Amino acid sequence: MNKKALHPLLMGIVALAAVPLFGSDNQALVDAAKQATQAEVFSIKSYGAVGDGAAMETEAVQKTIDACHAAGGGVVRVPAGDYVIGTITLRSNITLSLDYGASLLGSQDISDYATNLIEPREGWVHCLIYAANATNVTIEGLGVIDGRGTREAFPWGKGPNPRLMRMENCDHLTFSGVTYKRPAFWGLHLIDCRNIHFDAVTIDSRDNNRGNDGIDMDGCENVLVENCDINSGDDAVCLKSSLNPCRNIVVRNCKISSHTAPLKFGASSHGGFIDISITNCYFHDSPMGAIKLELVDGGRMENVDISRIVMEEVGNPLFIRLGSRGKTYGKGGKAPVGSVKNIRISDVVAEVTPEDRTKATSDLTDREKASVGPIMITGIPGHYVEDVILENIKISYPGCGSEEEAKRVVPEDEDRYPEQYFFGVLPAWGAYIRHARNVEFKNVKMSLRGEDARKEIVLDDVEGFVEN
């Protein structure tokens, strides 16, 4: 990956000076920080905000944002207090800065959410924080943005469930320090945005509602996600490419927990995923799997490097899927099958564990067995996953397979939504590889904690498998 191509981090508001993410000197960072502190500050209380947790503050907050934007940019300050809002729209050259003790609270009345916004390619139009075609936008501080999107306030299937945030076609975005929690639907959703930095962000959406993703980046380029702590109900860090590719993305030094997947590419994959690096992360408490690399709507997945990952109490450790669902997101027709190649995964330690640890492995249901299954790497007939290297891998499995399951024939399910457990209990306990070419296992050590009648590795239509 060409790190020099990654975006410059703008540390001021009006900004001003570009500071490289990689290789910058400390003086440049200090100078940029000083410049940021000199920006003009607009307090939402000066524009009528109360902060008592009862008054509707949307108008006051939006007036502050608009005044700051009209002045050429600056800081929109949110002092300590609880501010109930519906949809607010961020503008260019704005820093939304939350003091310690400040909370922006999402209204629990859907009529407070704007509908005159760009229609998203997926999900409802409604969102709490919105931006479109904006540049140099920062959300920072020690406060909280709480969507309050509980099941009671937004019952699933009975109306729109607003996202916590949606940003479309924006450039130079910085997210620092703030805690995001309780979205009614997805959390932070960025579409076709560029030059993005997430640093020390906390996201907590576990056990809140349905579809509570952490960060969704659709067709985004030049992204650094670092030092974040994410505990999500659904996919935590999720790359999508409904039209355009996700390209040049780094995720590092993050602690991630998810009911569904700490790291997922797809299922939207029409544009593809190119030049992605994930390193030095801790994945935990993720019963439906850990790493899911899925390309089912065409596009290319190339040059993916995942390294230095520790996993504890996770389901399927690695799922790589090339399929032919072929969704085109409004373009019509069916997308041709894409390609998956040049995937490298190294220095991983994983403990695969059933969600209910009190159960004996002999008592697990088929669904529970499938969710603690092996590494799965699979293309479809005539379309291979290619050039995959797994190196310095150590995985412990619970052991739960029977002799009957060792003989099981696995369905192709070429055009189905990609989820590993959909394939059922696999005939291998360590790795199941199908329709693949040039797969190399280098110092891959897989072990069982219990008995299992299946083979460690099963190969089906695989060319050039090497194990050393």
MOCOR-V142607 format. One record per pair of residues at least 4 apart in sequence whose C-alpha atoms are under 7 Angstrom apart, sorted by the first residue. I is the first residue (numbers start at 1). GAP is how many residues later the second one is. D is the distance in whole Angstrom. If there is no record, write none. Layout:
# MOCOR-V142607
I,GAP,D
I,GAP,D
This chain:
# MOCOR-V142607
1,274,6
6,216,5
6,242,7
7,13,7
7,14,7
7,188,5
7,215,5
8,10,6
8,11,5
8,12,4
8,13,6
9,9,6
9,10,5
9,11,6
9,12,6
9,188,7
10,5,6
10,7,7
10,8,5
10,9,6
11,21,5
11,22,6
11,25,7
12,4,6
12,20,6
12,21,7
12,23,6
12,24,4
13,23,6
13,26,7
13,60,7
13,61,6
13,80,6
13,81,6
13,82,6
13,123,7
14,59,6
14,60,7
14,79,5
17,15,7
19,5,6
19,9,7
19,10,7
20,4,5
24,4,7
25,4,7
26,4,6
27,4,6
28,4,6
29,4,6
30,4,6
31,4,6
32,4,6
33,4,6
34,4,7
35,4,7
39,35,5
39,36,7
40,34,5
40,35,6
41,33,6
41,34,5
41,35,6
41,36,7
42,22,6
42,26,6
42,33,6
42,34,5
42,35,6
43,33,6
43,34,5
43,35,6
44,4,7
44,5,6
44,16,6
44,17,6
44,20,6
44,32,7
44,33,6
44,34,6
45,4,5
45,5,6
47,13,5
47,16,7
47,17,6
48,12,5
49,8,6
49,11,5
49,12,7
50,5,7
51,30,5
51,31,5
51,32,5
52,29,6
52,30,6
52,31,7
53,29,5
53,30,5
53,31,6
54,30,7
55,29,7
56,28,5
56,29,6
57,4,6
57,26,6
57,27,6
57,28,5
58,4,6
58,27,4
58,28,6
58,30,7
59,4,6
60,4,6
61,4,6
62,4,6
62,26,6
63,4,6
64,4,6
64,12,7
65,4,6
65,11,6
65,25,7
66,4,6
67,4,6
68,4,7
68,5,5
68,6,6
68,8,7
69,4,5
69,22,6
69,23,7
69,24,7
69,25,7
73,20,5
73,21,5
74,19,7
74,20,5
74,21,6
75,19,6
75,20,5
75,21,6
75,22,7
76,18,7
76,19,6
76,20,5
76,21,6
77,19,6
77,20,5
77,21,6
78,19,6
78,20,5
78,21,6
78,24,6
79,19,6
79,20,5
79,23,6
80,19,6
80,20,6
80,21,5
80,22,4
81,20,6
81,21,5
81,22,6
82,20,6
82,21,5
82,22,6
82,23,7
83,20,6
83,21,5
83,22,6
84,20,6
84,21,5
84,22,6
84,23,6
85,19,7
85,20,6
85,21,5
85,22,6
86,20,6
86,21,5
86,26,5
86,27,5
86,42,6
87,25,7
87,26,5
87,27,6
87,40,6
87,41,4
87,42,6
87,43,7
88,40,6
88,41,5
88,42,6
89,40,6
89,41,5
89,42,5
90,40,6
90,41,5
91,40,7
91,43,6
92,42,5
92,43,5
92,44,6
92,45,6
93,42,6
93,43,5
93,44,6
94,42,7
94,43,5
94,44,6
95,42,6
95,43,4
95,44,6
96,42,6
96,43,5
96,44,6
97,42,6
97,43,5
97,44,5
98,4,6
98,42,6
98,43,5
98,44,6
98,45,5
99,42,6
99,43,6
99,44,5
100,42,5
100,43,5
101,42,6
102,41,5
102,42,6
103,40,6
103,41,5
103,42,6
103,43,7
104,40,6
104,41,5
104,42,6
105,40,6
105,41,5
105,42,6
105,43,7
106,22,6
106,40,6
106,41,4
106,42,6
107,5,7
108,40,7
108,45,6
113,13,6
113,14,7
113,15,7
114,12,6
115,10,6
115,11,6
117,8,7
119,6,6
120,4,7
120,5,6
121,208,7
124,36,6
124,37,7
124,38,7
126,36,5
126,37,6
127,35,5
127,36,4
127,37,6
127,38,6
127,39,6
128,34,7
128,35,6
128,36,5
128,37,6
129,35,6
129,36,5
129,37,6
130,35,6
130,36,5
130,37,6
131,35,7
131,36,5
131,37,6
132,35,6
132,36,5
132,37,6
132,38,6
133,35,6
133,36,5
133,37,5
134,36,5
134,37,6
135,35,6
135,36,5
135,37,6
136,35,6
136,36,5
136,37,6
137,35,7
137,36,5
137,37,6
138,35,6
138,36,5
138,37,6
139,35,6
139,36,5
139,37,6
140,35,6
140,36,5
140,37,6
140,38,6
141,35,7
141,36,5
141,37,5
142,35,6
142,36,5
143,35,5
143,36,6
144,34,6
144,35,5
144,36,6
145,34,6
145,35,5
145,36,6
146,34,6
146,35,5
146,36,6
147,17,6
147,34,6
147,35,5
147,36,5
147,37,7
148,34,5
148,35,6
149,4,6
149,5,6
149,33,5
149,34,5
149,35,4
149,60,7
150,4,6
150,32,7
150,34,6
150,58,6
150,59,6
151,4,5
151,5,7
151,57,7
151,58,5
154,7,6
154,30,7
161,23,5
161,24,6
162,22,6
162,23,6
163,20,6
163,21,6
163,22,5
163,23,5
163,24,6
164,19,5
164,22,7
164,23,5
164,24,6
165,22,6
165,23,5
165,24,6
166,22,6
166,23,5
166,24,6
167,22,6
167,23,5
167,24,6
168,22,6
168,23,5
168,24,6
168,25,6
169,22,6
169,23,5
169,24,5
170,23,5
170,24,6
171,22,6
171,23,5
171,24,6
172,22,6
172,23,5
172,24,6
173,22,6
173,23,5
173,24,6
174,22,6
174,23,5
174,24,6
175,22,6
175,23,5
175,24,6
175,26,7
176,22,6
176,23,5
176,24,6
176,25,6
177,22,7
177,23,5
177,24,5
178,23,6
178,24,6
179,22,6
179,23,5
179,24,6
180,22,6
180,23,5
180,24,6
181,22,6
181,23,5
181,24,5
182,22,7
182,23,5
182,26,6
183,4,6
183,22,7
183,29,6
184,25,6
184,28,7
185,24,7
185,25,6
185,26,5
185,27,5
186,25,6
186,26,5
186,27,5
186,28,7
187,25,6
187,26,5
187,27,5
187,28,6
188,26,6
188,27,5
188,28,6
189,26,6
189,27,5
189,28,6
190,26,6
190,27,5
190,28,6
191,26,6
191,27,5
191,28,6
191,29,6
192,26,6
192,27,5
192,28,5
193,27,5
193,28,7
194,26,6
194,27,5
194,28,6
195,26,6
195,27,5
195,28,6
196,26,6
196,27,5
196,28,6
197,26,6
197,27,5
197,28,6
198,26,6
198,27,5
198,28,6
199,26,6
199,27,5
199,28,6
199,29,6
200,26,7
200,27,5
200,28,5
201,27,5
201,28,6
202,26,6
202,27,5
202,28,6
203,11,6
203,26,6
203,27,5
203,28,6
204,26,6
204,27,5
204,28,6
205,7,6
205,26,6
205,27,5
205,28,5
206,25,6
206,26,5
206,27,4
207,26,6
211,22,7
211,23,6
212,20,6
212,21,5
212,22,5
213,19,6
213,20,6
213,21,5
213,22,5
213,23,5
214,16,7
214,18,6
214,21,6
214,22,4
214,23,6
215,21,6
215,22,5
215,23,6
216,21,6
216,22,5
216,23,6
216,24,7
217,21,6
217,22,5
217,23,6
218,21,6
218,22,4
218,23,5
218,24,7
218,28,7
219,21,6
219,22,5
219,24,7
219,25,5
219,26,5
219,27,5
220,25,7
220,26,5
220,27,7
221,25,6
221,26,5
221,27,6
221,28,7
222,25,7
222,26,5
222,27,6
223,25,7
223,26,5
223,27,6
224,25,6
224,26,5
224,27,6
225,25,6
225,26,5
225,27,6
226,25,6
226,26,5
226,27,5
226,28,6
227,25,7
227,26,5
227,27,5
228,26,5
228,27,6
229,25,6
229,26,5
229,27,6
230,6,7
230,25,6
230,26,5
230,27,6
231,25,6
231,26,5
231,27,6
232,4,5
232,25,6
232,26,5
232,27,7
233,25,6
233,26,5
233,27,7
234,24,6
234,25,6
234,26,5
234,27,7
235,23,6
235,25,5
235,26,5
235,27,6
235,28,7
235,29,7
236,22,6
236,25,6
236,26,5
236,27,6
237,25,6
237,26,5
237,27,6
238,25,6
238,26,5
238,27,6
239,7,7
239,25,6
239,26,5
239,27,6
240,6,7
240,25,6
240,26,5
240,27,7
240,28,5
240,29,6
241,4,5
241,5,6
241,27,5
241,28,5
241,29,6
241,30,5
241,31,6
242,26,5
242,27,6
242,28,5
242,29,6
242,87,6
243,27,6
243,28,5
244,27,4
245,26,4
245,27,5
245,28,6
246,26,6
246,27,5
246,28,6
247,26,6
247,27,5
247,28,6
247,29,7
248,26,7
248,27,5
248,28,6
249,26,7
249,27,5
249,28,6
250,26,6
250,27,5
250,28,6
251,26,6
251,27,5
251,28,6
252,26,6
252,27,5
252,28,6
252,29,6
253,26,7
253,27,5
253,28,5
254,27,5
254,28,6
255,26,6
255,27,5
255,28,6
256,6,6
256,26,6
256,27,5
256,28,6
257,5,6
257,26,6
257,27,5
257,28,6
257,29,6
258,4,5
258,27,7
258,28,5
259,27,5
259,28,6
259,29,6
260,26,6
260,27,7
260,28,5
260,29,6
261,25,6
261,27,6
261,28,5
261,29,5
261,30,6
262,21,6
262,28,6
262,29,7
263,27,6
263,28,5
263,29,6
264,27,6
264,28,5
264,29,6
265,27,6
265,28,5
265,29,5
266,28,5
266,29,6
267,27,6
267,28,7
267,29,7
267,151,7
268,29,7
269,26,5
269,27,6
269,28,5
269,29,6
269,30,6
270,27,5
270,28,5
270,29,5
270,58,6
271,28,5
272,27,4
272,28,4
272,29,5
273,27,6
273,28,5
273,29,6
274,27,6
274,28,5
274,29,6
274,30,7
275,27,6
275,28,5
275,29,6
276,27,7
276,28,5
276,29,6
277,27,6
277,28,5
277,29,6
278,27,6
278,28,5
278,29,6
279,27,6
279,28,5
279,29,5
279,30,7
280,27,7
280,28,5
280,29,6
281,27,7
281,28,5
281,29,7
282,27,6
282,28,5
282,29,6
283,7,7
283,27,6
283,28,5
283,29,7
284,27,6
284,28,5
284,29,6
284,30,6
285,27,7
285,28,5
285,29,6
286,4,6
286,27,6
286,28,5
286,29,6
287,27,5
287,28,5
287,67,7
287,68,5
288,27,5
288,28,7
288,83,6
289,25,6
289,26,4
289,27,4
289,28,6
289,82,7
290,24,6
290,25,7
290,26,6
290,27,5
290,28,6
291,26,6
291,27,5
291,28,6
292,26,6
292,27,5
292,28,6
293,26,6
293,27,5
293,28,6
294,26,6
294,27,5
294,28,6
294,124,7
295,6,7
295,26,6
295,27,5
295,28,6
296,26,6
296,27,4
296,28,5
296,29,5
296,30,6
297,27,6
297,28,6
297,29,4
297,30,5
297,31,7
297,38,6
297,40,7
298,28,6
298,37,5
298,38,5
298,39,5
298,40,4
299,39,5
299,40,7
300,38,6
300,39,5
300,40,6
301,38,6
301,39,5
301,40,6
302,38,6
302,39,5
302,40,5
302,41,7
303,39,5
303,40,6
304,38,7
304,39,5
304,40,6
305,38,6
305,39,5
305,40,6
306,38,6
306,39,5
306,40,6
307,38,6
307,39,5
307,40,6
307,41,7
308,38,7
308,39,5
308,40,6
309,38,7
309,39,5
309,40,7
310,38,6
310,39,5
310,40,6
311,38,6
311,39,4
311,40,6
312,38,6
312,39,5
312,40,7
313,38,6
313,39,6
313,40,5
314,37,7
314,38,5
314,39,6
315,37,5
315,38,6
315,39,7
315,56,5
315,57,4
316,36,7
316,55,6
316,56,5
316,57,5
316,58,6
316,59,6
317,35,7
317,58,6
318,57,5
318,58,6
319,56,6
319,57,5
319,58,6
319,101,7
320,56,6
320,57,5
320,58,6
321,56,6
321,57,5
321,58,6
322,18,7
322,56,6
322,57,5
322,58,7
322,63,7
323,14,7
323,56,6
323,57,6
323,91,5
323,92,6
324,13,5
324,90,5
324,91,5
325,89,7
325,90,4
325,91,6
326,8,5
326,9,4
326,10,6
327,7,6
327,8,6
328,4,6
328,5,7
328,6,6
328,7,6
340,45,5
340,46,6
341,44,6
341,45,5
341,46,5
341,47,7
342,44,7
342,45,5
342,46,6
343,44,6
343,45,5
343,46,6
344,44,6
344,45,5
344,46,6
345,44,6
345,45,5
345,46,6
346,44,6
346,45,5
346,46,6
346,47,6
347,44,6
347,45,5
347,46,6
348,44,7
348,45,5
348,46,6
349,44,6
349,45,5
349,46,6
350,44,6
350,45,5
350,46,6
351,44,6
351,45,5
351,46,7
352,20,6
352,44,6
352,45,5
352,46,7
353,19,6
353,45,6
354,14,7
354,18,6
359,4,6
359,5,7
360,4,7
361,39,5
362,38,6
364,4,6
364,5,6
365,4,6
366,4,6
366,58,7
366,59,6
367,4,6
367,54,7
367,57,7
368,4,7
369,4,6
369,31,7
369,56,6
370,51,5
370,54,5
370,55,5
371,50,5
373,52,7
373,53,7
373,56,6
374,54,7
374,55,5
374,56,5
374,57,5
374,58,7
375,55,6
375,56,4
375,57,6
376,55,6
376,56,5
376,57,6
377,55,6
377,56,5
377,57,6
378,7,7
378,55,6
378,56,5
378,57,6
378,58,6
379,4,6
379,5,5
379,6,5
379,55,6
379,56,5
379,57,6
380,4,7
380,32,7
380,34,6
380,55,6
381,54,6
383,52,7
384,51,5
384,52,5
384,53,6
385,50,7
385,51,5
385,52,6
386,50,6
386,51,5
386,52,6
386,53,7
387,50,6
387,51,5
387,52,6
388,50,7
388,51,5
388,52,6
389,50,6
389,51,5
389,52,6
390,50,6
390,51,5
390,52,6
391,50,6
391,51,5
391,52,6
391,53,6
392,50,6
392,51,5
392,52,6
393,50,7
393,51,5
393,52,6
394,50,6
394,51,5
394,52,6
395,50,6
395,51,5
395,52,6
396,50,6
396,51,5
396,52,6
396,53,7
397,50,6
397,51,5
397,52,6
398,50,6
398,51,5
398,52,6
399,49,6
399,50,6
399,51,5
399,52,5
399,53,5
400,51,6
400,52,5
401,4,6
401,51,5
401,52,6
401,53,6
402,4,6
402,50,6
402,51,5
402,52,7
403,4,7
403,50,5
403,51,6
404,4,7
405,20,7
405,21,7
405,22,6
406,21,4
406,22,7
406,47,7
406,48,5
407,20,6
408,18,7
408,19,6
410,13,6
410,16,7
411,12,7
427,27,6
427,28,7
428,4,6
428,26,5
428,27,5
428,28,5
428,29,6
428,30,6
429,25,6
429,26,6
429,27,5
430,16,6
430,26,5
430,27,6
431,25,6
431,26,5
431,27,6
432,25,6
432,26,5
432,27,6
433,25,6
433,26,5
433,27,6
434,25,6
434,26,5
434,27,6
434,28,6
435,25,7
435,26,5
435,27,6
436,25,7
436,26,5
436,27,6
437,25,6
437,26,5
437,27,6
438,25,6
438,26,5
438,27,6
439,25,6
439,26,5
439,27,6
440,25,6
440,26,5
440,27,6
441,25,6
441,26,5
441,27,6
442,25,6
442,26,5
443,25,6
